[in-house]
Amino acid sequence: MPESMLKISGVHTFYGHIEALKGVDMEINEGEVVSLIGANGAGKSTLLMTICGNPQARSGRIEFLGEDITRRASHEIIKGGIAQSPEGRRIFPFMTVFENLQMGATVSDPRHFDDDLERVFTLYPLLRERRNQRGGTLSGGEQQMLAIGRALMSRPKLLLLDEPSLGLAPLLVRQIFDIIKQINEEQNMTVFLVEQNAYHALRLADRGYVLANGEVLLSGTGAELLANEEIRAAYLEGGH
């Protein structure tokens, strides 16, 4: 049996008086790709941010590699082996590609920097060509590659991806998902993927969860959720 890497138990998260997560239970095992789907406003991004400690859960427990990280500061959580590529990419637009990747590496051992940089450039050859170009001048797809590459530079054990296909053309979407699969298979990277493109997310996933109004509605293997009629009707445009 694979070991549990991340365990979320009864997590409630609030923004002021508004309850965004209402007792979420979830588990991610080592080496898996787990996808979280749901409509806008379901609480998907809030869950990723809560895992990273900002905002912190009001109640419940988050365990990473058997340790309680519920009350840890964000920088400690990142140092411990969780990296996030946030929604909307949020690269540093005035820094070069190389400088953005350096920023990702600040929490890892500098001795690994050259190897990690080469790994990112092998995954994304375009970034090698653009290494001295400002991040803000890259296309949307290139910025997404940079955001994922920057997250990988911290040598995470768990990679959190928030809407990596958002706003990208279909061809680029396929490329992004192919690379996520490659990262998982070649680097044995555990991936937690939040994604509105339910079809691609569930096709890629070992397992998936459906979040609605801050609560987990359904869970199962990616294939089971893809075949579920309710999921198809709600998230896969009537099954197409």
Backbone hydrogen bonds, N-H to C=O, Kabsch-Sander energy under -0.5 kcal/mol:
donor,donor_aa,acceptor,acceptor_aa,energy
5,M,28,I,-2.7
6,L,28,I,-2.3
7,K,63,E,-2.7
8,I,26,M,-3.3
9,S,7,K,-0.5
9,S,61,R,-3.0
10,G,8,I,-0.5
11,V,24,V,-2.1
12,H,59,S,-2.3
13,T,21,L,-1.2
15,Y,18,I,-2.9
16,G,14,F,-0.6
18,I,15,Y,-2.2
19,E,17,H,-0.5
20,A,13,T,-2.5
20,A,18,I,-0.8
21,L,13,T,-1.8
22,K,214,G,-3.0
23,G,11,V,-1.3
24,V,11,V,-2.3
26,M,8,I,-2.4
28,I,6,L,-2.7
30,E,3,E,-3.3
32,E,29,N,-1.8
34,V,32,E,-0.5
34,V,191,V,-2.9
35,S,207,R,-2.2
36,L,193,L,-3.2
37,I,35,S,-0.5
37,I,209,Y,-2.6
42,A,39,A,-1.7
47,L,43,G,-2.0
48,L,44,K,-1.7
49,M,45,S,-2.6
50,T,46,T,-2.4
51,I,47,L,-2.2
52,C,48,L,-1.6
53,G,50,T,-1.4
54,N,49,M,-2.6
54,N,55,P,-0.6
58,R,12,H,-2.6
59,S,12,H,-1.3
61,R,9,S,-2.3
63,E,7,K,-2.9
64,F,67,E,-2.7
65,L,5,M,-3.1
67,E,64,F,-1.8
69,I,62,I,-2.9
69,I,67,E,-0.6
70,T,62,I,-0.7
72,R,69,I,-1.4
76,E,73,A,-0.6
77,I,73,A,-1.9
78,I,74,S,-2.4
79,K,75,H,-2.1
80,G,76,E,-1.7
81,G,78,I,-1.4
82,I,77,I,-1.2
83,A,158,L,-2.3
85,S,160,L,-3.0
89,R,86,P,-1.5
90,R,88,G,-3.0
95,M,92,F,-1.3
97,V,130,R,-0.6
97,V,133,Q,-1.8
98,F,131,R,-2.6
100,N,96,T,-2.5
101,L,97,V,-2.1
102,Q,98,F,-2.1
103,M,99,E,-2.1
104,G,100,N,-1.5
105,A,101,L,-1.1
105,A,102,Q,-0.5
106,T,103,M,-1.1
107,V,104,G,-0.5
108,S,105,A,-1.6
112,H,109,D,-2.2
113,F,110,P,-1.3
116,D,112,H,-2.8
117,L,113,F,-2.9
118,E,114,D,-2.2
119,R,115,D,-2.1
120,V,116,D,-2.2
121,F,117,L,-2.5
122,T,118,E,-2.0
123,L,119,R,-1.9
124,Y,120,V,-2.6
127,L,124,Y,-1.4
128,R,124,Y,-0.9
129,E,125,P,-1.7
130,R,126,L,-1.7
131,R,128,R,-1.1
133,Q,130,R,-2.6
135,G,92,F,-0.5
135,G,95,M,-3.4
136,G,93,P,-2.6
137,T,134,R,-1.6
138,L,135,G,-1.6
143,Q,139,S,-2.6
144,Q,140,G,-1.9
145,M,141,G,-2.1
146,L,142,E,-2.3
147,A,143,Q,-2.4
148,I,144,Q,-2.2
149,G,145,M,-2.8
150,R,146,L,-3.0
151,A,147,A,-1.7
152,L,148,I,-2.2
153,M,149,G,-1.4
154,S,151,A,-1.3
155,R,152,L,-2.0
157,K,81,G,-2.6
158,L,81,G,-2.2
159,L,190,T,-2.7
160,L,83,A,-3.3
160,L,158,L,-0.6
161,L,159,L,-0.6
161,L,192,F,-2.6
162,D,85,S,-2.5
162,D,160,L,-0.5
163,E,161,L,-0.7
163,E,194,V,-2.9
166,L,163,E,-1.4
168,L,165,S,-2.1
172,L,169,A,-0.5
173,V,169,A,-2.3
174,R,170,P,-2.1
175,Q,171,L,-1.7
176,I,172,L,-2.8
177,F,173,V,-2.3
178,D,174,R,-2.4
179,I,175,Q,-2.2
180,I,176,I,-2.0
181,K,177,F,-2.1
182,Q,178,D,-2.1
183,I,179,I,-2.8
184,N,180,I,-2.2
185,E,181,K,-2.6
186,E,182,Q,-3.1
187,Q,182,Q,-0.5
187,Q,183,I,-1.7
188,N,184,N,-0.5
189,M,183,I,-1.2
190,T,157,K,-1.2
191,V,32,E,-2.6
192,F,159,L,-2.7
193,L,34,V,-3.1
193,L,191,V,-0.6
194,V,161,L,-3.2
194,V,192,F,-0.6
195,E,36,L,-2.0
195,E,193,L,-0.5
198,A,196,Q,-2.1
201,A,197,N,-2.4
202,L,198,A,-2.7
203,R,199,Y,-2.0
204,L,200,H,-1.8
205,A,201,A,-1.3
206,D,33,V,-2.7
207,R,33,V,-1.4
208,G,220,G,-3.2
209,Y,35,S,-2.4
210,V,218,L,-2.5
211,L,37,I,-2.8
212,A,215,E,-2.8
214,G,42,A,-2.5
215,E,212,A,-1.8
217,L,210,V,-3.0
217,L,215,E,-0.6
218,L,210,V,-0.9
220,G,208,G,-1.9
222,G,206,D,-1.2
225,L,221,T,-2.3
226,L,222,G,-2.3
227,A,223,A,-1.7
228,N,224,E,-0.7
228,N,225,L,-0.6
232,R,228,N,-2.7
233,A,229,E,-2.5
234,A,230,E,-2.5
235,Y,231,I,-3.2
236,L,231,I,-0.8
236,L,232,R,-1.2
238,G,232,R,-0.8
238,G,233,A,-0.7
239,G,232,R,-1.4
239,G,236,L,-0.6
240,H,236,L,-1.1
240,H,237,E,-0.9
